Amino acid sequence: MFLYDSLAGSRGISTIQISRQHPLGLAGARVAAEAIAQDICENYQLDCEWADEEETELRFRGSGVHGSLILDEDNLQLDVHLGLMLLPVRSVLEQEILDYVDNRLPCPKRV
């Protein structure tokens, strides 16, 4: 019997991952993350909330998309998981996210 999981191996295709170093420190990164959260909530109709009391992981969810922004003293890691309906525009969304991060955050180096 042949078993087929239609989503097997699609995680890489449906996930956008961005890592950056930043000079903000953890407190500054939190302030930047709050501004990002407010912006994406208003402009993209996403729900955002801190996942932990230390406010180092900001989770977001919306129609066809979910993900997290993880912060530490020197780095940020953004993971965006796209639903099936957004896969055809993945490259456009990825470029928009890259442009947003590059223009909004003082992150000189890609990790």
N, C-alpha and C positions, 0 to 999 in steps of 0.2 A: 504494500500500500504506500502511495506517495503522499506525503504531507507537505503542504506548502503554506508558509506564513507570508502573506503579501507584504507585511511591513518589515520582514527580516532584511537587514542591510540598508534600509532606507533612513536610518537615524542620521547618517552622515549627510545625506541629501537634504533632510528636513531641518537640520540644525545649523545655525550661524553662530560661530564662536569668535569672539574678539577679546584679545588680551592687550593691556597697555600698562606701562609703568607710568607713575604720576608723582609729582613733587609735592602733593597736597598734604600728606600725612593722613591719618585715619579721620580726624575731625573734619578736615577740609574736604576729604572725599565724601563724607556723609552729607555735608552741605551741598556739594555738587550733585550727589545722588538724589537728594530731596528736590532740587531744581529740575533734574531730569524726570523724576516721577511726576511732578506737577505738570511738566510740559507734555509728557506722553499721555497722561490721564486726560488732559484737556484736548489735545490735538488728535489722539488716536483711539479715544474711548477705551482705554485699558484701566483695569483696577490694579492698584499697587499697594503693597504692604511690606513692612519689615518682617522677616521670617524669624528673627531672634532678638533678644533683649539688647545685645551689644550693637545692634544696627549695623551689621556687616554684610547681610544678605537681603537685598530688596527683590521681592518677587512680583511679577506682573502677569496678568492674564487678560485676554480679550477674545473676541470672536476669531477663531482660527489661529491663535498665537498664544504662547506662554513662555516664560523664561525667568531668568534671574540675573541680577548684577551683584557680584560678590566683591567686597572691598577688603583691603588690608592697608598697612602703612604705605606701601610702595606700589601696589598693583591693583588693577581692576580686571575682572573677568566677566564678560557679558555672554550669556548663552540665550539664544532665541530659538525656540522650537516652533516650526511652522506646521500648520495643519495642511491637509491634502489640497484644499482649494487655493492656498497661497503658494504652493510649490511652483507653478508656472512662472511666477514673478519673483522667485527667490533671488536671482542675481540683482534685480532692480532694488529689492528691499535691502539686500546686503550692502549695496553701494550707498544707499540712503543712510543706513545705520553707520557705516564707516565715515561718511561725510559728517554726520551729526556728532559722532564721538570726536573726530579730529577738529571740528570747529568749536565745540562747546567745552572741551576739557583740555587743560594744559598737559598733554601726555606726549612728551617728546619722542619716546621710543616704543616701537612695537615689540612685544615679547614673543 
